[in-house]
Amino acid sequence: MEPSETTIFDKILSKEIPSDVVYEDELCLAFRDIAPQAPVHVLVIPKRKDGLSQLSKADARHKELLGHLLFVAQHVAKSEGLAEGFRIVINDGKHGCQAVYHLHLHVLGGRQLTWPPG
């Protein structure tokens, strides 16, 4: 997929596809995953892709946004009651099992997570 192609996340951001939003600000949107892999599974995405189809495409101009996404992810984890712990996952590229080429963070928790994950 090319970075300019429309993804399901673009359609969620434009409200073409409904989502269960748990957090939103001017830079990002957090919503429940439709195929959760844990009792709590929330995706945090930037509202503007700005070339960030995947983490490996990030450059210096993205540093502030990347920090904001991580900050929001921990805020979401707290608001979802994940005081016992949580996991943040970013899949990158084909071998990283990335399914949607719009950068997104998975916030997972609500049960004991195993290791190794894959």
Buried (B, 14 or more C-beta within 10 A) or exposed (E): EEBEEEBBBBEBBEEEEEBEEBBEEEEBBBBBBEEEEBEBBBBBBBBEBBBBBBBEBBEEEBEEBBEBBBEBBBBBBEEBEBEEEBBBBBBBEEEEEBEBBBBBBBBBBBEEBEEEEE
